[in-house]
Every structure is written in structure tokens, then in C-alpha cells.
Amino acid sequence: MSRIARTRRIARTQEEIRRFQSIAPVQVAELDLDGEGRIALTPGPGSPPVTSGPVFALVRREGRPVGTLLGQVPRGAEPREALAGPARRLARGARPAAAPGVPPRASVVVATRERADRLARALDSLLAQDHPDFEIVVVDNAPVTHETRDLVERKYGERVRYVCEPVPGLAVAHNRGVAVARTEVVAFTDDDVVADPRWLTELTAPFAADPRLGCATGLILPARLRTPAQVLLESHGGFAKGFTPRTYDPKSPPPDEPLFPFTAGRFGSGANMAFRTAVLRAVGGFDPATGAGTPARGGDDLYGFVRVLAAGHRLHYTPQALVWHHHRETWRDLETQAYGYGAGLTAYLTAILVNRPALLPAFLAKLPGGLAHARALTAARDTDGTGGEAAAPGEHDARTHPWPRRLSRLQRRGMLYGPLGYVRARRAQRAVTPEPG
């Protein structure tokens, strides 16, 4: 790259950062319509009461999530009244969700590393679940202090099982959780979420209704939108996959998913997923050379989704299974996240082909479309497509919101690095795995 081109790129990045810093915070709230049409307004998890200004709101219908909206509360107006009209219109077009059946016994695995304060918040929400029969397992991954162990033993006692996994890596930690699980279904979430009280019931009940179901995923919404990074990430779609339940069946590939099953990111995310324990064990669990904490940077959840589908099992997404996620807070966090997502994407694809070479012909057949998808996935957008300024969060399915060129470049660099990262991670795993016998 010439000096002039480099200077121009630096100037563009500086301008992007200036625009990024001008993004205003957005309040997070919930609007719940009861059977009589009355509306209750509550702030999002850990948020203060709603006041004037922009509000990102989850709309519920008798407690069940039906959609999100971005509303504006005028100065001096009563927030509930200001948001009532849009909420009623959104809920009016939503079909009421069927009540879940009796869920199977479940284990909830939370992998963590040196984040005891966040972990406590997550565990408090997990212990408040309405699921009739479940256990919680905390996997302390490569700890350098006793902080996590002390928290679990001091505050939670026998209500939470503590397991130490000395080998670093999210997939390794999750595999340890699978190994010690004593239930039919094993669910996973992160230490930076707050789980809705019905989360575990809604996520695991589909396993009782469908014997071919191998995996289930759920809805992830932002717990806070206080920093520019949090608003920008959610403006690009965040982690949400919409409000329409969907079942993916390898025996009947979806016609609107020509890259199925390799676009695993469409199925859900690791902060909100569950597997039939026997199925996950049968496919070998998660590849230990993927995931955060390894040179591969990520992809462990996507690997799990594809392995289960490739083994002939169904995957079900339900928006009724909700967790609130605390997004990263700074521009530097977004840079790290963008590069890590790119690396994790191609690392997991490499892992799939290494562990299931029989999938190579199908992968090669879909490679041209995959490359086009990758270009679209990492495209930079300066506006919301209408000539206006950057869009605020609201429409999670469209993914047409702005994304800076700097972050797009980092994601593409991560994609180029991913296969190498996976190879390095495998070497590192061999170095720390004891020889059999």
C-alpha cells in the first residue's frame, strides 16, 4: 500500500471513530400487554427507569416475546403512554405462542474465567428459572485466582456445581460441562447474560416434543445500550435471529438457505443454546481447537450446530427462550470482536472439514455462494440505505444497518487467519493433552 493510500485509510478510520463517538445511548425497556390490552412498562435488566429519549423495547404479549421496537419518548411525556401505540400495533400482528410442554431434566453449563462479578449476576438469574428440574454447572476455565471458586462456594453452595478445567479454551470448558452433565439435555449460556425466568423451560421443552431434535437455540437481546459500541453492534443486528420460530431439518434443507448447513451463524449463538446430551456426546462434543481462549478465536458453537445437523438431527430456534446479553463496551472491543468473529467463522469451517471430510464435496459445491455470502457479511455501510444517518437498533432480521469499513477489514483479515489459527490451536491442544495410558 502506498503512503498516500495509507494516509487516506487512516483518515477514514479516524472519521469513522469520530462518528462512532457521536452515537448516543439508547434506553432498554420491556412492554408487556396483558389479555385486556393493558400495558406494563419496565426497564431492561439493570437499567434505570425509562425517561425521555430513544427507547429500545422488547414487546411481550402476556409475558411472551413478540417483537422489538425503537420508540421515542418526548420530553415531559409519560413513557408508557408514548410507547403504547407502537407496542399495540406490533403485538396485534403477532400470533400467540403455544405454551411449552413439560421440559426434560436439564443441566445449565456456564463457562467463565476471572469474571466473578458478572458471573454472580448470571447465576442469580439462572437460579430464578421456572424449569421444574435442572442443575447449574460452573466451569472455571484455566483460572489464575480462586475468585470464581470462592464466589460459588460462598454465595451459592450446593445450588451450583463448581468444576475446574485447567486447559484454556471455551470449547474445552464446554466439553468438561458435557462430561459431568447428568441430564437428558445440556444447555449453555455465558457469564455476561441475564436469563429470562422462562428461558430454560422454553429452550428445553422442544426436546420432549421432537425425538429427532438434537439442538435448540434462542433469542439474545441487549441488556444495555449505554455506549456507542453497544448501540453500533445492536444496530448491525446484534445476536438476535428474529421472532419467528424455525426448525432446520437436514432431511429437508430450507430453500431460502442455499448454503445450508454451512451458514451456521444463522441458527443461533453460543450464549443461548442447548443440545440433547447423548447426541452431543455422540458427535464428539465441541472441537477443542475452536472457541475463545484458543488461537482459533471462536467458532465452537457453530461447529456444534453443523455437527449435529450433519448427523441427521434437527435444530430448532425459538424466540421464546430469551437471554439479555451485555454487549462489549468500547471501540477496541469491537475491533477485537470483529477479527475474532471472522477467524472463528473460517476456523469452524476448517474444523468441520478436518473432522468430517465426507462433507468436503458439499462444501466445495457451495463455495462460490459462500464467498459471496462472506463478502456481504463483511460489507461496510455508511448509512441505513435511505441516505440518512446510521440506523438505530430495532429490525434484527434485516441486518441492513451500518458497519464501519475498519471493522469490515478486520473481519476479513480474521477470515483469512482462521484456518491458520485452527491449525495452531490443534498443535497447542496436542501439547497440553496427556498421552493415553
C-alpha positions as CSV (number, residue, x, y, z in Angstrom):
1,M,0.0,0.0,0.0
2,S,1.4,3.4,-1.0
3,R,1.9,6.2,1.6
4,I,-0.9,8.2,0.1
5,A,-3.3,5.3,0.3
6,R,-2.3,4.5,3.8
7,T,-2.8,8.1,4.8
8,R,-6.3,8.1,3.3
9,R,-7.2,4.9,5.1
10,I,-6.0,6.3,8.4
11,A,-8.0,9.5,7.8
12,R,-11.2,7.4,7.0
13,T,-10.7,5.3,10.1
14,Q,-10.3,8.4,12.3
15,E,-13.5,9.8,10.8
16,E,-15.3,6.6,11.5
17,I,-14.2,6.7,15.1
18,R,-15.4,10.3,15.4
19,R,-18.8,9.3,14.0
20,F,-18.8,6.3,16.3
21,Q,-18.1,8.5,19.4
22,S,-21.1,10.7,18.5
23,I,-23.6,7.7,18.8
24,A,-26.0,8.5,21.6
25,P,-27.1,5.9,24.2
26,V,-30.5,4.2,23.9
27,Q,-32.6,3.1,26.8
28,V,-33.7,-0.5,27.1
29,A,-37.1,-1.5,28.3
30,E,-39.9,-4.1,28.2
31,L,-43.6,-3.5,27.3
32,D,-46.0,-6.3,28.3
33,L,-49.6,-6.4,27.0
34,D,-52.0,-8.4,29.1
35,G,-55.2,-10.1,27.9
36,E,-57.2,-6.9,28.4
37,G,-54.8,-4.8,26.4
38,R,-53.3,-3.0,29.4
39,I,-49.5,-2.3,29.1
40,A,-46.9,-2.6,31.8
41,L,-43.6,-0.8,31.2
42,T,-40.4,-1.9,33.0
43,P,-36.8,-1.0,32.4
44,G,-34.4,-3.6,31.0
45,P,-32.2,-5.7,33.3
46,G,-30.0,-3.4,35.3
47,S,-31.4,-0.3,33.6
48,P,-32.8,2.8,35.3
49,P,-36.5,3.8,34.9
50,V,-37.4,5.0,31.4
51,T,-37.3,8.7,30.7
52,S,-37.4,10.9,27.6
53,G,-35.3,10.0,24.6
54,P,-34.9,6.9,22.4
55,V,-36.0,3.6,23.8
56,F,-35.3,0.1,22.5
57,A,-38.2,-2.0,23.8
58,L,-39.0,-5.7,23.9
59,V,-42.7,-6.1,23.4
60,R,-44.4,-9.0,25.1
61,R,-47.9,-10.4,24.8
62,E,-49.0,-11.8,28.1
63,G,-45.3,-12.4,29.0
64,R,-44.2,-14.0,25.7
65,P,-41.8,-12.0,23.5
66,V,-43.3,-11.0,20.1
67,G,-41.0,-8.3,18.8
68,T,-38.9,-5.2,19.4
69,L,-39.4,-1.6,18.6
70,L,-37.4,1.6,18.7
71,G,-39.6,4.3,20.2
72,Q,-39.1,8.0,21.2
73,V,-40.4,9.4,24.4
74,P,-40.9,13.2,24.0
75,R,-39.6,15.4,26.8
76,G,-42.3,15.7,29.5
77,A,-44.3,12.8,28.2
78,E,-45.3,9.7,30.2
79,P,-43.1,6.9,28.8
80,R,-45.7,4.2,28.9
81,E,-48.3,6.3,27.0
82,A,-45.7,7.4,24.4
83,L,-44.8,3.8,23.6
84,A,-48.2,2.2,24.0
85,G,-49.4,2.8,20.4
86,P,-46.4,1.2,18.6
87,A,-46.4,-1.7,21.1
88,R,-50.1,-2.4,20.5
89,R,-49.6,-2.3,16.7
90,L,-46.7,-4.7,16.9
91,A,-48.4,-7.1,19.2
92,R,-51.6,-7.1,17.2
93,G,-49.9,-8.7,14.2
94,A,-48.2,-11.3,16.3
95,R,-49.5,-14.8,16.7
96,P,-49.7,-16.0,20.3
97,A,-47.1,-18.6,21.1
98,A,-48.2,-22.0,22.2
99,A,-47.4,-22.9,25.8
100,P,-44.4,-25.2,26.0
101,G,-44.9,-28.8,27.2
102,V,-43.1,-30.4,30.2
103,P,-39.4,-29.8,29.7
104,P,-36.9,-32.6,30.3
105,R,-34.4,-32.5,33.1
106,A,-31.5,-30.2,32.1
107,S,-28.0,-29.1,33.0
108,V,-27.0,-25.5,32.5
109,V,-23.3,-25.1,31.8
110,V,-21.7,-21.6,32.3
111,A,-18.0,-21.4,31.3
112,T,-16.2,-18.5,32.9
113,R,-12.7,-17.1,33.6
114,E,-11.9,-14.4,36.1
115,R,-15.3,-12.5,35.9
116,A,-16.9,-13.3,39.2
117,D,-18.9,-10.1,39.3
118,R,-20.6,-10.8,36.0
119,L,-20.9,-14.5,36.8
120,A,-22.9,-13.7,40.0
121,R,-25.4,-11.7,38.0
122,A,-25.9,-14.5,35.6
123,L,-26.2,-17.2,38.3
124,D,-28.8,-15.2,40.1
125,S,-31.0,-15.1,37.0
126,L,-30.4,-18.8,36.4
127,L,-31.4,-19.8,39.9
128,A,-34.7,-17.9,39.3
129,Q,-35.7,-20.1,36.4
130,D,-39.2,-21.7,36.4
131,H,-37.9,-25.0,35.0
132,P,-39.0,-27.8,37.3
133,D,-35.8,-29.9,37.4
134,F,-32.4,-28.6,36.5
135,E,-28.8,-28.2,37.7
136,I,-26.2,-25.4,37.2
137,V,-22.6,-26.3,36.5
138,V,-19.9,-23.5,36.5
139,V,-16.8,-24.5,34.6
140,D,-13.8,-22.3,35.7
141,N,-11.6,-22.2,32.7
142,A,-7.8,-22.0,33.3
143,P,-8.2,-19.8,36.4
144,V,-5.3,-17.8,37.7
145,T,-7.1,-16.9,41.0
146,H,-9.6,-18.6,43.4
147,E,-12.1,-15.8,42.8
148,T,-14.7,-17.9,40.9
149,R,-14.4,-20.9,43.2
150,D,-14.8,-18.7,46.3
151,L,-17.8,-17.0,44.8
152,V,-19.6,-20.3,44.1
153,E,-18.8,-21.9,47.4
154,R,-19.5,-18.7,49.5
155,K,-22.7,-17.5,47.8
156,Y,-24.3,-20.5,46.1
157,G,-23.1,-23.5,48.0
158,E,-24.8,-26.7,46.9
159,R,-27.2,-24.9,44.5
160,V,-24.3,-24.6,41.9
161,R,-21.7,-27.2,41.0
162,Y,-18.2,-26.0,40.6
163,V,-15.8,-27.7,38.1
164,C,-12.2,-26.5,37.3
165,E,-10.9,-27.0,33.7
166,P,-7.2,-26.2,33.6
167,V,-6.8,-26.3,29.8
168,P,-7.8,-22.9,28.3
169,G,-10.4,-22.6,25.6
170,L,-14.2,-22.2,25.6
171,A,-14.8,-25.5,23.7
172,V,-12.6,-27.4,26.2
173,A,-14.6,-25.8,29.1
174,H,-17.9,-26.7,27.4
175,N,-16.8,-30.3,26.8
176,R,-16.0,-30.6,30.5
177,G,-19.5,-29.4,31.3
178,V,-20.9,-32.0,28.9
179,A,-18.8,-34.7,30.5
180,V,-20.2,-34.0,34.0
181,A,-23.8,-33.3,33.0
182,R,-26.2,-35.8,34.5
183,T,-29.3,-34.9,32.5
184,E,-31.1,-35.6,29.2
185,V,-30.4,-32.0,27.9
186,V,-27.4,-29.8,28.4
187,A,-27.9,-26.0,27.9
188,F,-25.2,-23.4,27.6
189,T,-25.1,-19.7,28.3
190,D,-22.4,-17.1,29.1
191,D,-21.4,-15.3,32.2
192,D,-22.4,-11.9,30.8
193,V,-26.1,-12.6,30.4
194,V,-29.3,-12.3,32.4
195,A,-31.7,-15.1,31.6
196,D,-35.4,-14.5,31.4
197,P,-37.2,-16.6,34.1
198,R,-38.8,-18.8,31.4
199,W,-35.6,-19.2,29.4
200,L,-34.6,-22.7,30.3
201,T,-38.2,-24.1,30.1
202,E,-38.7,-22.6,26.6
203,L,-35.3,-23.7,25.4
204,T,-35.6,-27.3,26.5
205,A,-39.3,-28.2,26.2
206,P,-38.9,-28.8,22.4
207,F,-36.7,-31.8,23.1
208,A,-39.6,-33.6,24.7
209,A,-41.9,-32.9,21.8
210,D,-39.5,-33.9,19.0
211,P,-37.4,-37.1,19.3
212,R,-35.3,-36.1,16.3
213,L,-34.3,-32.7,17.8
214,G,-30.6,-32.5,18.6
215,C,-30.1,-28.8,19.2
216,A,-32.2,-25.8,20.2
217,T,-31.2,-22.1,20.2
218,G,-33.0,-19.0,21.5
219,L,-33.3,-15.2,21.4
220,I,-30.5,-12.9,22.5
221,L,-31.2,-9.2,23.2
222,P,-29.1,-6.4,24.5
223,A,-29.2,-5.8,28.3
224,R,-27.8,-2.3,27.9
225,L,-27.2,0.2,25.1
226,R,-25.3,2.8,27.0
227,T,-22.1,3.1,25.0
228,P,-21.5,3.7,21.3
229,A,-20.1,0.2,20.8
230,Q,-23.2,-1.4,22.3
231,V,-25.5,0.6,20.1
232,L,-23.4,0.1,17.0
233,L,-23.3,-3.7,17.5
234,E,-27.0,-3.9,18.0
235,S,-27.6,-1.6,15.0
236,H,-25.9,-4.2,12.9
237,G,-28.2,-6.9,14.1
238,G,-26.5,-7.9,17.4
239,F,-27.1,-11.6,18.2
240,A,-30.9,-11.8,17.6
241,K,-32.3,-14.1,15.0
242,G,-35.8,-12.7,14.8
243,F,-39.1,-13.6,16.4
244,T,-40.2,-16.4,14.1
245,P,-39.7,-20.0,15.4
246,R,-38.0,-22.2,12.9
247,T,-36.9,-25.8,12.7
248,Y,-33.9,-26.8,10.5
249,D,-34.1,-30.3,9.2
250,P,-31.1,-31.9,7.2
251,K,-33.6,-34.2,5.5
252,S,-35.5,-31.2,4.1
253,P,-32.9,-28.4,3.6
254,P,-34.6,-24.9,3.7
255,P,-35.0,-23.5,0.2
256,D,-34.1,-20.0,1.4
257,E,-30.7,-21.2,2.8
258,P,-28.7,-22.3,-0.3
259,L,-25.5,-22.6,1.8
260,F,-27.2,-24.8,4.4
261,P,-25.8,-26.1,6.8
262,F,-22.6,-24.1,6.5
263,T,-24.1,-20.7,7.4
264,A,-24.4,-21.9,11.0
265,G,-24.4,-18.3,12.3
266,R,-28.0,-18.0,11.2
267,F,-29.0,-20.8,13.6
268,G,-28.1,-19.1,16.9
269,S,-25.2,-18.3,19.2
270,G,-23.4,-20.0,22.0
271,A,-24.8,-17.7,24.7
272,N,-28.2,-19.4,24.2
273,M,-28.1,-23.0,23.0
274,A,-29.0,-26.5,24.2
275,F,-28.3,-30.0,23.0
276,R,-29.6,-33.4,23.6
277,T,-26.7,-34.7,25.8
278,A,-26.4,-38.1,24.1
279,V,-26.4,-36.5,20.6
280,L,-23.7,-34.0,21.5
281,R,-21.6,-36.8,23.1
282,A,-22.1,-39.0,20.0
283,V,-20.7,-36.4,17.6
284,G,-17.7,-35.9,19.9
285,G,-18.7,-32.6,21.6
286,F,-17.1,-29.4,20.5
287,D,-13.8,-29.3,18.7
288,P,-11.3,-28.3,21.5
289,A,-9.3,-26.4,18.9
290,T,-12.1,-23.8,18.4
291,G,-13.5,-21.2,20.6
292,A,-12.4,-18.1,22.6
293,G,-9.2,-18.7,24.5
294,T,-7.6,-20.5,21.6
295,P,-5.7,-19.3,18.6
296,A,-8.8,-20.0,16.5
297,R,-10.6,-17.2,18.4
298,G,-14.1,-18.7,18.1
299,G,-16.4,-20.9,16.1
300,D,-17.1,-23.6,18.7
301,D,-20.8,-23.1,18.8
302,L,-21.1,-23.0,15.0
303,Y,-19.1,-26.3,14.9
304,G,-21.5,-27.9,17.3
305,F,-24.6,-26.8,15.2
306,V,-23.2,-28.2,12.0
307,R,-22.0,-31.5,13.5
308,V,-25.4,-32.2,15.0
309,L,-27.2,-31.3,11.7
310,A,-24.7,-33.4,9.7
311,A,-25.5,-36.4,11.9
312,G,-29.2,-36.1,10.8
313,H,-30.7,-34.3,13.8
314,R,-32.9,-31.3,13.7
315,L,-32.2,-27.8,15.1
316,H,-34.9,-25.6,16.5
317,Y,-34.8,-21.9,17.0
318,T,-37.3,-20.3,19.4
319,P,-37.6,-16.6,20.3
320,Q,-39.5,-17.5,23.5
321,A,-36.2,-18.6,25.1
322,L,-34.7,-15.2,25.9
323,V,-31.4,-14.1,27.4
324,W,-30.3,-10.5,27.8
325,H,-26.6,-10.1,26.8
326,H,-24.2,-7.4,28.0
327,H,-22.5,-6.3,24.8
328,R,-18.9,-5.2,24.7
329,E,-18.4,-1.5,25.5
330,T,-15.6,0.1,23.6
331,W,-14.3,0.6,20.0
332,R,-11.3,-1.6,20.8
333,D,-13.7,-4.3,22.0
334,L,-15.5,-4.1,18.6
335,E,-12.2,-4.4,16.8
336,T,-11.2,-7.5,18.7
337,Q,-14.7,-8.9,18.3
338,A,-14.8,-8.3,14.5
339,Y,-11.5,-10.0,14.0
340,G,-12.4,-12.9,16.3
341,Y,-15.7,-13.5,14.5
342,G,-14.0,-13.6,11.1
343,A,-11.4,-16.0,12.4
344,G,-13.9,-18.2,14.2
345,L,-16.0,-18.5,11.0
346,T,-13.3,-19.9,8.9
347,A,-11.8,-21.8,11.8
348,Y,-15.0,-23.7,12.4
349,L,-15.4,-24.5,8.7
350,T,-11.8,-25.9,8.7
351,A,-12.6,-27.9,11.8
352,I,-15.8,-29.4,10.1
353,L,-13.8,-30.5,7.1
354,V,-11.0,-31.9,9.1
355,N,-13.3,-33.9,11.3
356,R,-15.9,-34.7,8.7
357,P,-14.1,-35.0,5.4
358,A,-17.2,-36.6,3.8
359,L,-18.7,-33.1,3.8
360,L,-16.0,-31.7,1.5
361,P,-17.9,-32.3,-1.8
362,A,-21.0,-30.5,-0.5
363,F,-18.8,-27.7,0.9
364,L,-17.0,-27.2,-2.5
365,A,-20.3,-27.2,-4.3
366,K,-21.4,-24.3,-2.2
367,L,-18.1,-22.5,-2.0
368,P,-18.9,-19.8,-4.7
369,G,-22.1,-18.9,-2.9
370,G,-20.2,-19.0,0.4
371,L,-17.7,-16.5,-0.8
372,A,-20.5,-14.1,-2.0
373,H,-22.1,-14.5,1.4
374,A,-18.8,-13.7,3.2
375,R,-18.5,-10.5,1.1
376,A,-22.0,-9.5,2.0
377,L,-21.5,-10.4,5.6
378,T,-18.5,-8.1,6.0
379,A,-19.7,-5.2,3.8
380,A,-19.3,-1.7,5.2
381,R,-22.4,0.5,5.2
382,D,-22.2,4.2,5.9
383,T,-26.0,4.8,6.1
384,D,-29.2,2.9,6.7
385,G,-29.7,2.6,3.0
386,T,-32.0,5.5,2.7
387,G,-29.4,8.3,2.7
388,G,-29.8,9.1,6.3
389,E,-27.6,8.7,9.3
390,A,-26.7,5.4,10.9
391,A,-29.8,3.4,11.9
392,A,-30.7,2.7,15.5
393,P,-31.5,-0.8,16.6
394,G,-34.8,-2.3,16.0
395,E,-35.1,-4.6,13.0
396,H,-33.0,-7.6,13.8
397,D,-33.8,-9.7,10.8
398,A,-32.8,-7.3,8.1
399,R,-29.1,-6.7,9.0
400,T,-29.0,-3.6,6.8
401,H,-27.6,-1.3,9.4
402,P,-24.3,0.5,9.1
403,W,-20.9,-1.1,9.8
404,P,-17.6,0.8,9.6
405,R,-15.0,-0.1,7.0
406,R,-12.4,-0.6,9.7
407,L,-14.4,-3.3,11.3
408,S,-15.2,-4.9,8.0
409,R,-11.5,-5.1,7.1
410,L,-10.7,-6.7,10.4
411,Q,-13.4,-9.3,10.0
412,R,-12.0,-10.2,6.6
413,R,-8.5,-10.4,8.0
414,G,-9.8,-12.7,10.6
415,M,-11.4,-14.9,7.9
416,L,-8.0,-15.2,6.2
417,Y,-6.4,-16.1,9.5
418,G,-9.0,-18.6,10.7
419,P,-7.6,-21.8,9.1
420,L,-4.1,-21.0,10.4
421,G,-5.5,-20.2,13.8
422,Y,-7.2,-23.6,13.8
423,V,-4.0,-25.4,12.9
424,R,-2.1,-23.6,15.7
425,A,-4.9,-24.4,18.1
426,R,-4.7,-28.1,17.3
427,R,-1.0,-28.1,17.9
428,A,-1.5,-26.3,21.2
429,Q,-4.1,-28.9,22.2
430,R,-1.8,-31.8,21.4
431,A,0.9,-30.2,23.6
432,V,-1.4,-30.0,26.6
433,T,-3.3,-33.2,26.1
434,P,-1.8,-36.2,28.1
435,E,-0.9,-39.3,26.1
436,P,-3.4,-42.2,26.5
437,G,-2.3,-44.8,29.0
